[in-house]
Amino acid sequence: MRREFGKTIRTAIVAGLVVAIAACSSTPDRPGPIVVAQPDRPVVEPEENEPVFEREADSYDRRGYVRPSHMGGEEPVRVGLLLPFSASSSAAQKIASAMFDAAQLAAFDAGDAQYLLIPKDTKGTPAGAAAAARSALADGAEIILGPLFSESVEAAARVTRAARKPMIAFSSDLNAGGNGVFLLSFPPELEIERVTEYAVSQELNRFGILAPMTAYGDRVSGAFAEEVFVRGGVIVHEERYEQEPDKMLAPAERLAKYSTEIVPIELRHDFDPNEVRPQNAEAGYTQGYQAVLMPEQGTLLRALAPLLPYYNVDITRVKLLGVSAWKNPRLTREPALRGGWFAAPDPEITKNFETRFAGAFGSAPPRLASLAYDATLLSARLAATQRRRDRFSLESITDPNGYFGADGLFRLKADGSVERGLAILEIQPGGIQVIDPAPRSFAPGF
């Protein structure tokens, strides 16, 4: 039965219908949640210099809120879901469709008959996101889930902040969070923190970096340098490259030299400027890096990793560190990556969601689908357990105990950022293995 959910709802969006879906098979006697899809309402843009904050909060008429007729006199919990259903990119459309499917699955898992999911099309643009946010609020949404892209989050956030409604968005752009906007995403900084922490715990403290010359590379490189520093380690050498195979050669060769070359004593993590050493003493130097961070993925990673042993780096002694994109079975065929470590959601946890999604919709979920599942389930649980007046308050959303979702443990923080419990995985010829499980609680020691 679930295989028909996505098809049914997408048809309803196009036709502008209201669709009531029966309860899932696990709760046959309980009415299911409702998904409402109807034409977006016309939105009047604020005039220039108009006090938007005051106007937005009071511009919606409760008499116009969506009220499915079969609910009778019951007041639903209305939740807006903003996704790029008609984005210019077909890839974005497919992700939006899968995220909507995941949101439906979460709504049915919650099993709350008063939960009303209201999807809105952002069209993949900032202007579309702002209009979609206003349309959802005009329909009575108490909280907004989405949008997906950082520019769209910023545009929609101006609307939700002005209306004093919280938003749980799916962007990893940290600048978009805060002041009522929470970013449920996979920020690379969390992966870098986890893998660095683990490497240092294994007595590795001298590191190299080989990162792409991109904004993502800048972000990962900066995070890694900070995490190494606060843990008493040292970055021996860093190289950046353009993401073309021929242009990776020279940076890899330069980095390779630092696997054996000496490093001035001033760069040692245990350097003591007051320590007296004899001149020309070997004790005044230390060897090169013990591990290299390589935040690349896919075909480019398979081209990049072999360059280090090609340039005489002993990869049996130098540990390669990566990011969650390394969770790719094809990488187990690359000898240079054997034994490499990276941080990612625990596959033993994510397998449950992936299996259930595939069973419901007939295909494996893309990575971002779990975000929509977790955001929807979180909003449904808050709606069911909190008092009406403050069920989506800052205190409710930022419960320090966190939540356990499709990707494991997570919690949203007051500054809008997310904290996740990640596992450490290792690439081996026989598969990718968990060598340090993800925590199951934010309490110390778990």
HELIX and SHEET records of a PDB file:
HELIX    1   1 ARG A    2  GLU A    4  5                                   3    
HELIX    2   2 PHE A    5  ALA A   15  1                                  11    
HELIX    3   3 VAL A   52  ALA A   57  1                                   6    
HELIX    4   4 ARG A   62  GLY A   64  5                                   3    
HELIX    5   5 SER A   69  MET A   71  5                                   3    
HELIX    6   6 SER A   90  ALA A  110  1                                  21    
HELIX    7   7 PRO A  126  ALA A  138  1                                  13    
HELIX    8   8 SER A  150  ALA A  162  1                                  13    
HELIX    9   9 LEU A  174  ALA A  176  5                                   3    
HELIX   10  10 PRO A  188  SER A  201  1                                  14    
HELIX   11  11 ALA A  215  VAL A  230  1                                  16    
HELIX   12  12 PRO A  245  LYS A  257  1                                  13    
HELIX   13  13 ILE A  265  LEU A  267  5                                   3    
HELIX   14  14 GLU A  282  GLY A  284  5                                   3    
HELIX   15  15 GLY A  298  LEU A  304  1                                   7    
HELIX   16  16 LEU A  307  TYR A  310  1                                   4    
HELIX   17  17 SER A  324  TRP A  326  5                                   3    
HELIX   18  18 PRO A  329  ARG A  333  5                                   5    
HELIX   19  19 PRO A  335  LEU A  337  5                                   3    
HELIX   20  20 PRO A  347  PHE A  361  1                                  15    
HELIX   21  21 ALA A  369  THR A  385  1                                  17    
HELIX   22  22 ARG A  388  ASP A  390  5                                   3    
HELIX   23  23 LEU A  394  ILE A  397  1                                   4    
SHEET    1   A 7 VAL A  18  ALA A  20  0                                        
SHEET    2   A 7 ILE A  34  VAL A  36 -1                                        
SHEET    3   A 7 TYR A 115  ASP A 121  1                                        
SHEET    4   A 7 VAL A  77  LEU A  83  1                                        
SHEET    5   A 7 ILE A 143  LEU A 145  1                                        
SHEET    6   A 7 MET A 167  ALA A 169  1                                        
SHEET    7   A 7 VAL A 181  LEU A 183  1                                        
SHEET    1   B 7 VAL A 234  TYR A 241  0                                        
SHEET    2   B 7 ARG A 206  PRO A 212  1                                        
SHEET    3   B 7 ALA A 291  LEU A 293  1                                        
SHEET    4   B 7 LYS A 319  GLY A 322  1                                        
SHEET    5   B 7 TRP A 341  ALA A 344  1                                        
SHEET    6   B 7 ALA A 423  GLN A 428 -1                                        
SHEET    7   B 7 GLY A 431  ASP A 436 -1                                        
SHEET    1   C 3 TYR A 403  GLY A 405  0                                        
SHEET    2   C 3 GLY A 408  LEU A 412 -1                                        
SHEET    3   C 3 VAL A 418  ARG A 420 -1                                        
END                                                                             
